[in-house]
Each structure stands twice: as structure tokens, then as C-alpha cells.
Amino acid sequence: MLRRSITAIAALGAVAIAASGCTSSSNTATNTKTSSSSTTSSSSSSGNSSAPAVVGKTLVVENNPLPTMTDTFNPFAATSTGKSVNALALFYEPLLQFNNTKAGSYYPWLAKSFKWNSDGTAITFTLQDNVKWSDGQAFTADDVAYTFQLMQQNKALNYTGLPITGVTTSGTDSVTITFSSAEYTNLYGIAGQTWIVPKHVWSAQADPATFADPSPIGTGPYLMDKFTPQGFTLKANPNYWGGTPSVPELSFPAYASNNTALTALQQGEIDYTGNNIVDIQKNFVDKDPAHNHYFFPATNTVVLIPNVTKWPFSEQAVRLAVSAGINRSQLSTQGETGYEPVATSSSGLLLPNFAANVPASMQNDLKATPDADKVNSIMTAAGFAKNSKGFWAKGGKEVAFAVEDPTPYTDYYADAQIIAQNLKPLGFNVTVNGVTPDQWNADASAGTFDSMIHWGAGGPSAYAQYDGWLDYNLVSGKTASGDQGRWNDPATQTALQALAAAATPDAEQAAINRLAGIVSTQAPVIPLLYGAGWFEYSTKNYTGWPTKDNSYVDPSPNSANVEYVILHLKPAAS
């Protein structure tokens, strides 16, 4: 359970970034009562002035299979290739890094310290020294201010939905962001999910929202090397402020599906990936037991996202009845090959991470198997009746919808087929719409879908989970960076604001209870499974990977943790 720090931070110890000489302290928030004075969290991080010579082989990374790629790396664009393959953090960096496997744990990054004002409506970051952009220009507070000002002035770029009211700087290393309401529990959204961009590059763009950004200029450890539709390679940034990485080159190949990626993985062609592999012991580990390993921590709640703006999911009863009719056990054992356990709480909160936050009435209240009686009770009470085809209908409109998911994501596509098979005998006319990952991402952003299975909003807090699902501020016209189902409810917005502003454990829990109740009784998202942080890796070429016993960061190759993992790697002994 996350407890956000207001007045104190307990240091967990220093973690050295492999072969860079850069150290950073991990911090965990402790529960304290709000004081009337400003409060501070700080740690130090220093660059390496005498980095070792770059050695090592090309590291091949794969997470979300894409049949073809486009040279788009705009960190604000939900459909860019950089976002789709989780490569953004290798160019652009956040102010802080977070360990989502340990609630409340974070590391200083572009910011070496931060300080809240007395009521949580402003946060001041003190930046690292001697950071440069990859084109050699100095990184300063003006860049950070410009990034947040872009988000303030253009809702389409404010992909974390921050209620920014102003940004000021003091000197070259201090920036203060102010908000219209307290944002204590939203540190992850402010400092962990905002990619800082260079003012001197982005201010020259006529429309930052549509800028392709094919050759990113960032503060990160890698530079664009070569790009083709079949994949791209990155080379180490020799002037990286944290020291030259030990991995000299990264490769992100295009793969048509999970299956083609699995073949490459089995043949030793991929070093670092995050896919659901059927019978992973046989199909991966046993191919090279000395080097092939995996680790699947729980990092999110997988949900069915109903588009609440469209029939039939505009009907609360349909959403609740669909939830009651799904065989979560079958999704777990067949679709996800037993690696992702069934969701047991209608609150949607990730378990076991936030078990202490689940209201008593919502503990173990989701059935693992379909409940036909509950489906019938919900639908008939809401005025639905079955038509001549055996499907529920109301006012002459049949309950028919599609579950959209990418066919290359073989587990999600199987899950969609299972849901359709579950629901048809219960009176729902369900089809499966198999699409490409690009189409899926575009439809999720634009809201042009009926329903889709999607990994949930992860993060180190209950706020991060609920905000990613339910915050209508994440929707800007036809573009959404979160709340893809377009849930627009004033009571939800009030509860989210209360959770962000919570200054005591009791206030935090009260707001969580309200949001859990909304998810439970209105089903703006439908919890399915507790999602694994998929992570398979080979120690043949590199060591230093996160493990169950040393989970220094969420290990899956997602932004921003992909950067943190790669910077810990060292070439294996030859």
C-alpha cells in the first residue's frame, strides 16, 4: 500500500547504475501528519567523469510486437512508435524514477530533490548539475518549465491530466509547478510520467502535438542510429550525464506477433522482452537453462474497457451484467496460461499491492466463473428482455458489441474470444474484432471501439490506478491518453481530486473508498485479472537484471523502467 510522504522520506539505500558511476537513492514514503510548513524530499545523484570504455554486444529488446514501424518518437503522442515499443525513456527522461513493484519507492533522476509547499498546490524541483541535451546544449530549468507549460497550454499534450496553473523558474536549476488543487498523491504523474523535452527544439515546432520527432534530442542515454519499418537501432550517448552506458547499442526489431517474437526468443535472438509465453519452462527456460530466466511481478489490473458513450455500454446494467458473465478463471488459465491470477475485488485495486486499501465489502466479491442468475437479475431489473434470437434487447435495440484487441497480442486476442464465448449463451451478441496494434492504439485514443481488453493503469499508488482509468481530464476532444472508455462523472472527478489532495491516511482511504465504490457499482472499467509485469531475459550477454530477490525496479521493458534496467546491465564474462 502506498503511503505518500508529506514530511519525511526514509532512505532505502543507494543503488549504483552499472558502469556509469551514477548513484541514486531509493526512497519510500512514510505516513505522517500534514504540517503547516513546507516539506522536503532529497537525494543526490552524480555523473561519472571517468566512465569506463564501452564494451558489450548489441542488446535486442522487444515488448509489444509491431509488424511495421514508423519513425515517430513524439513523447506526447499516444500512437507514436516510441510509445508503442516503450523506447521513449531511452531518449527523454522523467524528473524521478519509480519502482512500481514497491509502493512508494522512487529514485532521483533529472531532479535531485523536490519540495512541496504547505498545502500541496505547488512543488519545486531542484535539478541535477551538468546535464546536457544530446546535441550538446545545456539542460536547464527553462526546459522543464517549457515542458509543463506546453502541457498547461495544450490539453492534447497534457497526457497525465495535471491541473497546472503556472510554472516559474529560479536560476538554472530550480523550477516550481503550481496546481489548481493539491496533488500530493500524484507525484508519479508529475515527476514519473512527464517526459522533459528541449525548449530549443520543441519551441520551433508549429504543432508539437503532430510533430513526428524522428530523431529525438533528449537527455537520455541513447541516440537514434538507424531506422527502417522493420526496426531501429540506438547507440549509446557518449556524453550522457549519468556516464556512458555499458550497453553500446540497442536493437528494437519489428515482429508480426507474439508467436514470431517467441521464435526469435527461443533462438537466442532477443535479450530482453515482456511477453506471455505458453509453458514458459519448456518453450523458453529449457532452451538455454543456464541463461534464460523470467520474473513476473504483479504490476497492474487488466480490465475490459467499455466505451460508455456508445450503446450498449452506455447502460450501467449492461456493464455490470457483462462483468457477472465473464469466466475470469478461464481467462487466467487459458488466455494467460496461468501467469495472471483472476481479479477478486470489484474495486479494481491491484492485489496484493493495495490489499490494505480494499473496502471490506469488496474483498473477494468478484466470482471467478460466470453467474447466470446474477446476469438475468441485473438485466431484467433494468428492463431488458430477450428477443427472438435469444439476445437481450431494450426499446428495440439489441445488446450487441465487439471486443477489440490486436491479433499479434495472442493472449489478449484469446481472452477476447473467451469473453465472447462466455457471454453469447447468456444473451449478449458479442463478436471479436482483431486488429493491428497500431489500429488498437489509435482506436483506444480516439474512442472508436465498443470494448477492449487492456492492461490497467499501473503505478506506485491507488491514485495512479484510478486516475488512469477514470480521469476525464485525460480526454481532449478525440484524443485520450487515459480514460479511454470516456467515463465522465462529476462525482468521480471530485473523488479523484480528494485523493490527490489527501494529507492523512484517513483522508486517503476515504477517497479510495469512494472511487472503489464507483468502480464496483457502476463498472466504468471491468476488472478481469491481476496483470503480470511480463519479463523474460537472457544472461548470455549481460548481467545485472532485476530478480525476485532484487526487484530494484519493475523489470518489464516499459517506459520509464526500461532505461533504469538497461543502465544496470554489465557485459557478461566471456
C-alpha positions as CSV (number, residue, x, y, z in Angstrom):
1,M,0.0,0.0,0.0
2,L,1.4,3.4,-1.0
3,R,1.8,6.0,1.7
4,R,2.8,9.3,0.2
5,S,5.3,11.3,2.2
6,I,4.5,14.8,3.2
7,T,7.0,15.5,5.9
8,A,9.5,12.7,5.8
9,I,11.3,10.3,3.4
10,A,13.0,7.2,4.6
11,A,16.1,6.3,2.5
12,L,16.3,2.7,1.5
13,G,19.9,2.8,0.3
14,A,22.0,3.6,-2.7
15,V,21.8,1.7,-6.0
16,A,24.7,2.0,-8.4
17,I,23.9,2.3,-12.1
18,A,26.0,-0.2,-13.7
19,A,29.2,1.1,-15.4
20,S,28.1,4.6,-15.1
21,G,29.3,5.7,-11.8
22,C,25.9,7.4,-11.2
23,T,24.3,6.6,-7.9
24,S,20.8,7.2,-6.7
25,S,18.9,6.6,-3.5
26,S,15.6,4.8,-3.4
27,N,13.1,6.4,-1.2
28,T,9.9,5.1,0.3
29,A,7.2,7.4,1.6
30,T,6.2,7.1,5.2
31,N,2.9,8.1,6.8
32,T,3.0,11.3,8.6
33,K,0.5,14.1,9.5
34,T,0.5,17.2,7.4
35,S,2.4,20.0,8.9
36,S,1.9,23.7,8.2
37,S,5.4,24.1,7.0
38,S,7.0,23.3,3.6
39,T,8.4,19.8,3.4
40,T,11.3,18.3,1.6
41,S,12.5,15.1,0.0
42,S,16.0,14.9,-1.3
43,S,18.7,12.6,-2.5
44,S,21.8,13.0,-4.6
45,S,23.0,11.7,-7.9
46,S,26.2,12.4,-9.6
47,G,27.6,11.9,-13.1
48,N,30.7,9.9,-13.9
49,S,33.6,12.0,-15.0
50,S,35.7,8.9,-15.9
51,A,33.3,6.4,-17.4
52,P,34.9,3.0,-18.4
53,A,35.3,2.2,-22.1
54,V,32.1,1.0,-23.8
55,V,32.1,-2.8,-24.2
56,G,29.4,-5.3,-24.9
57,K,27.2,-6.6,-27.7
58,T,24.0,-5.2,-29.2
59,L,21.1,-5.7,-26.7
60,V,17.9,-6.8,-28.5
61,V,14.7,-5.5,-26.9
62,E,11.1,-6.5,-27.7
63,N,7.9,-5.9,-25.8
64,N,4.8,-5.1,-27.9
65,P,5.1,-6.8,-31.3
66,L,4.6,-4.4,-34.2
67,P,4.6,-5.8,-37.8
68,T,6.0,-2.5,-39.1
69,M,7.2,0.7,-37.5
70,T,7.0,4.4,-38.3
71,D,9.8,6.9,-37.4
72,T,7.7,8.7,-34.8
73,F,9.0,9.3,-31.3
74,N,6.9,12.2,-30.0
75,P,6.6,11.6,-26.3
76,F,3.2,13.3,-26.2
77,A,1.6,11.2,-28.9
78,A,-0.2,8.1,-27.8
79,T,0.3,6.4,-31.1
80,S,4.0,7.0,-31.7
81,T,6.3,4.1,-32.3
82,G,8.4,5.2,-29.4
83,K,5.5,4.9,-27.1
84,S,4.2,1.7,-28.6
85,V,7.5,-0.1,-28.1
86,N,8.3,1.6,-24.8
87,A,11.5,3.2,-26.0
88,L,10.8,6.8,-25.0
89,A,12.8,6.8,-21.8
90,L,15.9,6.0,-23.7
91,F,15.7,9.5,-25.2
92,Y,13.5,11.5,-22.9
93,E,13.7,11.3,-19.1
94,P,11.5,12.0,-16.2
95,L,12.3,14.0,-13.1
96,L,12.1,10.9,-10.9
97,Q,12.2,7.2,-11.5
98,F,9.7,4.9,-9.7
99,N,9.8,1.3,-8.6
100,N,6.2,0.1,-9.2
101,T,6.9,-3.3,-7.5
102,K,7.3,-1.5,-4.2
103,A,4.7,1.0,-3.3
104,G,6.1,4.5,-2.7
105,S,9.6,3.7,-3.9
106,Y,11.3,6.2,-6.2
107,Y,14.8,7.4,-7.3
108,P,16.0,10.9,-8.1
109,W,16.7,11.4,-11.8
110,L,16.7,14.7,-13.7
111,A,15.6,16.2,-10.4
112,K,17.8,15.5,-7.4
113,S,15.3,16.8,-4.8
114,F,11.8,18.2,-4.5
115,K,9.8,20.2,-2.1
116,W,6.1,20.7,-1.6
117,N,4.5,23.9,-0.4
118,S,2.4,23.7,2.8
119,D,-0.9,22.8,1.1
120,G,0.3,20.5,-1.8
121,T,-0.6,23.0,-4.6
122,A,3.0,23.6,-5.6
123,I,6.1,21.5,-6.0
124,T,9.6,22.8,-6.5
125,F,12.2,20.6,-8.1
126,T,16.0,21.1,-7.8
127,L,17.7,19.7,-10.9
128,Q,20.9,17.7,-11.4
129,D,24.0,19.6,-12.3
130,N,25.8,19.4,-15.7
131,V,23.1,17.6,-17.6
132,K,23.2,18.2,-21.4
133,W,20.9,17.5,-24.3
134,S,22.2,15.1,-26.8
135,D,23.0,17.9,-29.2
136,G,25.4,19.4,-26.6
137,Q,23.2,22.2,-25.3
138,A,22.8,22.7,-21.6
139,F,19.7,21.3,-19.8
140,T,18.2,23.9,-17.5
141,A,15.1,24.8,-15.6
142,D,13.7,26.5,-18.6
143,D,13.4,23.2,-20.4
144,V,11.4,21.7,-17.5
145,A,9.2,24.8,-17.3
146,Y,8.6,24.8,-21.1
147,T,7.5,21.1,-20.9
148,F,5.0,21.8,-18.2
149,Q,3.8,25.0,-19.9
150,L,3.2,23.0,-23.1
151,M,1.0,20.7,-21.1
152,Q,-0.8,23.6,-19.4
153,Q,-1.5,25.4,-22.7
154,N,-2.4,22.4,-24.8
155,K,-4.8,19.8,-23.3
156,A,-3.9,17.3,-26.0
157,L,-0.3,17.3,-24.7
158,N,-1.3,17.0,-21.1
159,Y,-1.4,13.2,-21.2
160,T,-1.3,12.9,-17.4
161,G,-4.2,15.4,-16.9
162,L,-2.3,17.7,-14.5
163,P,-4.3,20.7,-13.3
164,I,-1.3,23.1,-13.9
165,T,-1.9,26.8,-13.2
166,G,1.6,28.1,-13.6
167,V,5.3,27.3,-13.9
168,T,8.2,29.5,-12.6
169,T,12.0,29.1,-12.5
170,S,14.7,30.3,-10.2
171,G,18.1,30.3,-11.7
172,T,19.0,27.4,-14.0
173,D,18.4,24.6,-11.6
174,S,15.0,25.2,-9.9
175,V,11.5,25.0,-11.2
176,T,8.2,25.3,-9.4
177,I,4.9,23.9,-10.8
178,T,1.6,25.1,-9.3
179,F,-1.7,23.4,-9.5
180,S,-5.4,24.4,-9.0
181,S,-5.7,21.8,-6.3
182,A,-3.5,19.7,-4.0
183,E,-1.6,17.0,-5.9
184,Y,0.2,15.2,-3.0
185,T,-0.6,11.7,-4.1
186,N,0.1,12.4,-7.8
187,L,3.9,12.6,-7.6
188,Y,4.1,9.7,-10.0
189,G,2.1,11.6,-12.7
190,I,4.0,14.8,-12.1
191,A,7.6,13.5,-11.9
192,G,7.5,9.9,-13.2
193,Q,5.3,10.1,-16.3
194,T,6.2,13.5,-17.7
195,W,9.0,13.4,-20.3
196,I,11.1,16.5,-20.3
197,V,11.7,17.9,-23.8
198,P,14.2,20.6,-25.0
199,K,12.8,24.0,-25.4
200,H,15.2,25.0,-28.2
201,V,13.9,22.1,-30.3
202,W,10.2,22.0,-29.5
203,S,9.5,25.7,-29.4
204,A,10.4,25.7,-33.2
205,Q,7.6,23.2,-34.0
206,A,4.4,24.7,-35.4
207,D,2.3,22.0,-33.8
208,P,4.0,19.9,-31.1
209,A,1.1,17.5,-30.9
210,T,1.7,16.3,-34.5
211,F,5.5,16.7,-34.6
212,A,6.8,13.2,-35.7
213,D,10.1,13.7,-33.8
214,P,12.0,11.2,-36.0
215,S,15.5,12.0,-34.4
216,P,14.8,12.8,-30.8
217,I,17.1,15.2,-29.0
218,G,16.9,14.2,-25.3
219,T,18.9,13.9,-22.1
220,G,18.7,10.2,-22.1
221,P,21.5,7.5,-22.5
222,Y,20.8,6.7,-26.2
223,L,20.7,8.3,-29.6
224,M,18.8,7.3,-32.7
225,D,21.2,5.4,-35.0
226,K,19.3,3.7,-37.9
227,F,15.6,3.4,-38.6
228,T,13.6,1.2,-41.0
229,P,10.0,0.0,-40.9
230,Q,11.5,-3.4,-39.8
231,G,13.0,-1.9,-36.7
232,F,15.5,0.6,-35.4
233,T,18.8,0.7,-33.5
234,L,20.1,3.1,-30.9
235,K,23.6,3.9,-30.0
236,A,25.0,4.9,-26.6
237,N,25.1,8.6,-25.9
238,P,28.8,9.2,-25.1
239,N,28.0,12.4,-23.3
240,Y,25.2,11.1,-21.1
241,W,25.1,12.9,-17.8
242,G,25.0,9.6,-15.8
243,G,28.1,8.2,-17.6
244,T,28.4,6.2,-20.8
245,P,26.2,3.1,-20.7
246,S,27.8,-0.3,-20.7
247,V,25.4,-1.5,-23.5
248,P,26.8,0.2,-26.6
249,E,23.8,-0.5,-28.9
250,L,20.1,-1.4,-28.6
251,S,18.0,-3.0,-31.3
252,F,14.2,-2.9,-31.5
253,P,13.1,-5.3,-34.3
254,A,9.6,-5.4,-35.7
255,Y,7.8,-8.7,-35.1
256,A,4.4,-9.7,-36.6
257,S,3.1,-11.3,-33.4
258,N,3.9,-12.8,-30.0
259,N,4.5,-16.1,-31.8
260,T,7.2,-14.7,-34.2
261,A,8.8,-12.9,-31.3
262,L,8.8,-16.2,-29.3
263,T,10.6,-18.0,-32.1
264,A,13.3,-15.3,-32.1
265,L,13.5,-15.5,-28.3
266,Q,13.9,-19.3,-28.4
267,Q,16.7,-19.0,-31.0
268,G,18.5,-16.6,-28.7
269,E,17.9,-13.5,-30.9
270,I,16.3,-11.4,-28.1
271,D,17.9,-10.5,-24.8
272,Y,15.1,-8.6,-23.1
273,T,11.4,-9.0,-23.6
274,G,8.0,-8.9,-22.0
275,N,5.5,-11.4,-23.5
276,N,3.1,-14.1,-22.3
277,I,4.8,-17.4,-23.3
278,V,2.8,-20.6,-23.0
279,D,4.6,-23.2,-20.9
280,I,7.5,-20.8,-20.3
281,Q,9.7,-23.5,-18.7
282,K,9.5,-25.7,-21.8
283,N,9.4,-23.0,-24.5
284,F,11.9,-20.6,-23.1
285,V,13.9,-21.6,-20.0
286,D,14.7,-25.2,-21.1
287,K,16.1,-23.9,-24.4
288,D,19.1,-22.5,-22.5
289,P,18.7,-23.2,-18.8
290,A,22.0,-21.5,-17.9
291,H,20.9,-18.2,-19.3
292,N,17.2,-18.0,-19.9
293,H,15.2,-16.6,-17.0
294,Y,11.9,-14.8,-16.1
295,F,10.2,-12.9,-13.4
296,F,6.5,-11.8,-13.4
297,P,5.6,-9.4,-10.5
298,A,2.0,-8.1,-10.3
299,T,2.1,-4.6,-11.7
300,N,-1.4,-3.7,-12.9
301,T,-5.1,-4.8,-13.1
302,V,-6.2,-6.0,-16.5
303,V,-9.6,-4.7,-17.4
304,L,-12.3,-4.8,-20.1
305,I,-12.8,-1.1,-21.0
306,P,-16.4,-0.5,-22.1
307,N,-17.0,2.6,-24.2
308,V,-19.6,4.2,-22.1
309,T,-20.5,6.8,-24.8
310,K,-21.9,4.0,-27.0
311,W,-24.8,1.6,-26.8
312,P,-25.0,-0.9,-25.1
313,F,-22.3,0.2,-22.6
314,S,-24.0,3.5,-22.0
315,E,-26.3,1.3,-19.9
316,Q,-24.9,0.7,-16.4
317,A,-26.8,-2.6,-16.2
318,V,-25.1,-4.0,-19.3
319,R,-21.7,-3.2,-17.8
320,L,-22.5,-4.9,-14.5
321,A,-24.1,-7.9,-16.2
322,V,-21.2,-8.4,-18.6
323,S,-18.9,-8.4,-15.6
324,A,-21.0,-11.1,-13.9
325,G,-21.0,-13.2,-17.1
326,I,-17.2,-13.4,-17.6
327,N,-15.3,-16.6,-16.8
328,R,-12.2,-15.0,-15.2
329,S,-10.8,-18.4,-14.3
330,Q,-10.8,-19.4,-18.0
331,L,-9.1,-16.1,-18.9
332,S,-6.4,-16.8,-16.4
333,T,-5.7,-20.5,-17.2
334,Q,-6.3,-20.4,-20.9
335,G,-5.8,-16.9,-22.2
336,E,-2.9,-16.0,-19.8
337,T,-1.6,-19.6,-19.3
338,G,-1.9,-19.3,-15.5
339,Y,0.5,-16.4,-15.1
340,E,-2.1,-13.8,-14.3
341,P,-4.5,-14.6,-11.4
342,V,-8.2,-13.7,-11.5
343,A,-9.2,-10.3,-10.1
344,T,-11.1,-11.0,-6.9
345,S,-12.2,-7.5,-6.0
346,S,-14.7,-5.3,-7.8
347,S,-12.8,-2.3,-6.6
348,G,-10.2,-2.8,-9.3
349,L,-7.3,-2.2,-6.9
350,L,-4.2,-4.2,-7.7
351,L,-3.7,-7.1,-5.3
352,P,-1.7,-7.9,-3.3
353,N,-0.1,-4.4,-3.6
354,F,-3.1,-2.5,-2.3
355,A,-4.8,-5.2,-0.3
356,A,-4.9,-2.9,2.8
357,N,-6.9,-0.3,0.8
358,V,-9.7,-2.6,-0.4
359,P,-13.0,-1.9,1.4
360,A,-14.3,-4.8,3.4
361,S,-17.5,-5.2,1.3
362,M,-15.3,-5.5,-1.9
363,Q,-13.0,-8.2,-0.7
364,N,-13.4,-11.4,-2.7
365,D,-16.7,-10.2,-4.2
366,L,-15.9,-11.0,-7.8
367,K,-16.7,-14.5,-8.9
368,A,-14.1,-16.4,-10.9
369,T,-16.8,-18.1,-13.0
370,P,-20.0,-16.8,-14.7
371,D,-23.1,-16.1,-12.6
372,A,-26.0,-16.6,-14.9
373,D,-28.6,-15.9,-12.2
374,K,-26.9,-12.5,-11.5
375,V,-26.8,-11.7,-15.2
376,N,-30.6,-12.4,-15.5
377,S,-31.4,-10.5,-12.4
378,I,-29.5,-7.3,-13.4
379,M,-30.8,-7.3,-17.0
380,T,-34.4,-7.9,-16.2
381,A,-34.5,-5.4,-13.3
382,A,-33.2,-2.8,-15.8
383,G,-36.0,-3.5,-18.3
384,F,-34.2,-5.8,-20.7
385,A,-35.8,-8.9,-22.2
386,K,-34.5,-11.5,-24.7
387,N,-35.6,-11.1,-28.3
388,S,-36.5,-13.9,-30.7
389,K,-32.7,-14.5,-31.3
390,G,-32.1,-15.1,-27.6
391,F,-30.2,-11.8,-27.1
392,W,-31.0,-9.1,-24.6
393,A,-32.8,-6.1,-26.0
394,K,-34.4,-2.9,-24.8
395,G,-36.5,-0.4,-26.7
396,G,-36.0,-2.4,-29.9
397,K,-32.2,-2.2,-29.5
398,E,-30.2,-5.4,-29.2
399,V,-27.3,-5.8,-26.9
400,A,-24.6,-6.3,-29.5
401,F,-20.9,-5.3,-29.2
402,A,-17.4,-6.2,-30.2
403,V,-14.3,-6.8,-28.1
404,E,-11.4,-5.3,-30.0
405,D,-7.8,-6.4,-29.4
406,P,-4.7,-6.9,-31.5
407,T,-4.3,-10.3,-33.2
408,P,-0.5,-10.1,-32.7
409,Y,-1.1,-10.0,-28.9
410,T,-2.1,-13.6,-28.9
411,D,-3.1,-13.7,-25.2
412,Y,-5.4,-10.7,-25.4
413,Y,-6.9,-12.0,-28.6
414,A,-7.5,-15.3,-27.0
415,D,-9.1,-13.5,-24.0
416,A,-11.4,-11.6,-26.3
417,Q,-12.6,-14.9,-27.9
418,I,-13.1,-16.4,-24.5
419,I,-15.3,-13.5,-23.4
420,A,-17.4,-13.7,-26.5
421,Q,-17.8,-17.5,-25.9
422,N,-18.8,-16.8,-22.2
423,L,-21.3,-14.1,-23.0
424,K,-23.2,-15.4,-26.0
425,P,-25.1,-18.2,-24.1
426,L,-26.0,-15.6,-21.5
427,G,-27.8,-13.4,-24.1
428,F,-25.1,-11.0,-25.3
429,N,-24.4,-10.8,-29.1
430,V,-20.6,-10.5,-28.9
431,T,-18.1,-10.5,-31.7
432,V,-14.3,-10.2,-31.7
433,N,-12.6,-7.5,-33.7
434,G,-9.0,-8.5,-34.3
435,V,-6.8,-5.5,-35.4
436,T,-3.2,-4.4,-35.6
437,P,-1.5,-2.9,-32.6
438,D,-1.4,0.5,-34.4
439,Q,-5.1,0.4,-35.0
440,W,-5.8,-0.7,-31.4
441,N,-3.8,2.2,-30.0
442,A,-5.4,4.6,-32.4
443,D,-8.9,3.4,-31.6
444,A,-8.2,3.5,-27.8
445,S,-7.0,7.1,-28.1
446,A,-9.9,8.2,-30.4
447,G,-12.7,6.2,-28.6
448,T,-13.7,4.4,-31.8
449,F,-14.3,1.0,-30.2
450,D,-17.1,-0.8,-28.4
451,S,-14.9,-2.5,-25.8
452,M,-11.3,-3.7,-25.5
453,I,-9.2,-5.7,-23.1
454,H,-6.3,-3.5,-21.9
455,W,-3.7,-3.6,-19.2
456,G,-4.6,-1.3,-16.4
457,A,-3.1,1.9,-15.2
458,G,-0.1,0.7,-13.2
459,G,2.0,2.8,-10.8
460,P,3.0,3.0,-7.2
461,S,-0.3,4.3,-5.9
462,A,-4.0,3.7,-5.9
463,Y,-4.3,7.2,-7.3
464,A,-2.3,6.3,-10.3
465,Q,-4.6,3.3,-10.9
466,Y,-7.9,5.2,-10.6
467,D,-6.7,8.3,-12.4
468,G,-5.6,6.4,-15.5
469,W,-8.9,4.8,-15.8
470,L,-11.4,7.4,-14.7
471,D,-10.0,10.9,-15.1
472,Y,-11.9,12.7,-17.8
473,N,-9.2,15.4,-17.9
474,L,-7.2,12.8,-19.8
475,V,-9.6,13.1,-22.7
476,S,-9.0,16.0,-25.1
477,G,-11.5,16.0,-28.0
478,K,-11.0,12.9,-30.0
479,T,-7.7,12.0,-28.2
480,A,-7.3,10.3,-24.9
481,S,-4.1,9.4,-23.0
482,G,-6.2,7.6,-20.4
483,D,-9.9,7.1,-19.6
484,Q,-10.2,5.5,-23.0
485,G,-13.8,4.5,-22.2
486,R,-14.7,8.2,-21.8
487,W,-16.1,8.0,-18.3
488,N,-17.3,11.5,-17.5
489,D,-18.7,11.7,-14.0
490,P,-18.6,14.7,-11.6
491,A,-18.6,12.6,-8.5
492,T,-15.6,10.6,-9.8
493,Q,-13.7,13.8,-10.6
494,T,-14.4,15.1,-7.1
495,A,-13.2,11.9,-5.5
496,L,-10.0,11.9,-7.7
497,Q,-9.3,15.4,-6.6
498,A,-9.9,14.4,-2.9
499,L,-7.5,11.5,-3.3
500,A,-4.8,13.7,-4.9
501,A,-5.2,16.2,-2.0
502,A,-5.3,13.6,0.8
503,A,-3.0,14.7,3.6
504,T,-3.6,12.0,6.0
505,P,-4.1,8.2,5.8
506,D,-7.7,8.5,6.8
507,A,-8.4,11.1,4.1
508,E,-6.6,8.9,1.6
509,Q,-8.6,5.9,2.5
510,A,-11.9,7.8,2.4
511,A,-11.3,8.9,-1.1
512,I,-10.2,5.4,-2.2
513,N,-13.4,4.1,-0.7
514,R,-15.4,6.5,-2.9
515,L,-13.6,5.5,-6.1
516,A,-13.7,1.8,-5.3
517,G,-17.4,2.1,-4.8
518,I,-17.8,3.8,-8.2
519,V,-15.8,1.1,-10.0
520,S,-17.7,-1.6,-8.1
521,T,-21.3,-0.3,-8.6
522,Q,-21.0,1.4,-12.0
523,A,-18.3,-0.6,-13.8
524,P,-16.7,2.2,-15.8
525,V,-13.9,-0.5,-16.2
526,I,-14.4,-4.2,-15.6
527,P,-11.6,-5.9,-13.6
528,L,-10.5,-9.2,-15.1
529,L,-7.0,-10.2,-13.9
530,Y,-4.1,-9.1,-11.9
531,G,-1.6,-8.4,-14.7
532,A,1.9,-9.6,-14.7
533,G,4.9,-7.4,-15.4
534,W,6.0,-9.7,-18.2
535,F,9.8,-10.0,-18.1
536,E,12.0,-12.6,-19.8
537,Y,15.7,-12.1,-20.1
538,S,18.9,-13.8,-21.1
539,T,22.2,-13.5,-19.1
540,K,24.2,-14.8,-22.0
541,N,25.4,-11.3,-23.0
542,Y,24.5,-9.2,-20.0
543,T,24.1,-9.5,-16.2
544,G,22.6,-7.1,-13.6
545,W,18.9,-7.8,-14.3
546,P,16.2,-7.3,-11.7
547,T,15.2,-10.6,-9.9
548,K,12.6,-11.6,-7.4
549,D,15.1,-11.2,-4.7
550,N,16.4,-7.9,-6.0
551,S,13.4,-6.2,-7.6
552,Y,15.1,-2.8,-7.8
553,V,12.5,-1.7,-10.4
554,D,9.5,-3.0,-12.3
555,P,11.5,-5.3,-14.7
556,S,9.2,-5.3,-17.7
557,P,10.6,-3.4,-20.7
558,N,8.2,-0.5,-20.3
559,S,8.9,3.2,-20.0
560,A,10.4,4.5,-17.9
561,N,11.8,1.4,-16.2
562,V,13.4,0.1,-19.4
563,E,16.0,2.8,-19.1
564,Y,16.7,2.0,-15.4
565,V,17.1,-1.7,-16.1
566,I,19.4,-1.2,-19.1
567,L,21.6,1.2,-17.2
568,H,22.2,-1.5,-14.6
569,L,23.4,-4.1,-17.1
570,K,27.1,-5.1,-17.4
571,P,28.6,-7.3,-20.1
572,A,28.7,-11.0,-19.1
573,A,32.1,-12.5,-18.6
574,S,33.3,-14.1,-21.8
